[in-house]
């Protein structure tokens, strides 16, 4: 059995990692009685940790917000993750967070053990960031979305679409994804009865948040990053097309194009792509180095024909 000090630290770590804990479950995890849990909770309160208790069968304990920020417990992996994240944030991406991140990182590095400081410095030394023109996001928007996802509360927000249209969305938020300088929200749009990807810089949350929801099974077999990549690569473009490629799917996937590839048979596959420039799309397909057929875009078919004629003229003149 853990001694009192070690048990208090373990209890605090559990309370920080989860929103609600039933008393019996905490007692089981720590190998003590529920009465001991109550006593330990009182000790944490005396140290300044605002632990709230809810009575009843469905009650339990929750670590709430207090007037001052109490010390946080981080294990090795969490400390490294926070330090690396602060280093990245210092380079931008979230509105107004650069200077704050530098100050927080300096405080964290001051108390990191030498073995962890070496891991953080090594990772930062061998990582290169390429800043892009992506719009920054106010930190309060990110935290509002993250809190709603954590608490499984529906989120209502004003949304500006890529075409400039305005709408009010009622969404079950699940994940925030950071891709190439932009933040995306993956959620289930209740009003449109389907999964959607939203640019967070176009989101303006409304308060208060909505009712609690029962979690659904995530799209793309839980691979949220792949789901966002697919949506960004196809849904946001001015032009879309499905192309039949005369090559095995494995061969095209090996090129790591980032385009959705669907096998047809052992010798052919479908590529679903999008773009704002038809000529660029036609040239890109040609770079694959395989025979192909454009199935559903007359505009792209015409652009391929014009490109073929240009190449033919170049050969004929010679």
Secondary structure by P-SEA (a helix, b strand, c coil): cccaaaaaaaaaaaaaacccccaaaaaaaacccaaaaaaaaaaaaaaccbbbbbbcccbbbbbcccccccbbbbcaaaaaaaaaaaaaaaaccccccaaaaaaaaaaaaaaccaaaaaaaaaaaaabbbbbccbbbbcaaaaaaaaaaaaabbbbbbbbbcccccccccccccccccccccbbbbbccccccccccccccccccccccccccccccccccccaaaaaaaaaaacccccccbbbbbcccaaaaaaaccccbbbbcccccbbbbbccccaaaaaaaaaaccbbbbbcccaaaaaaaaaaaaaaaaaaaac
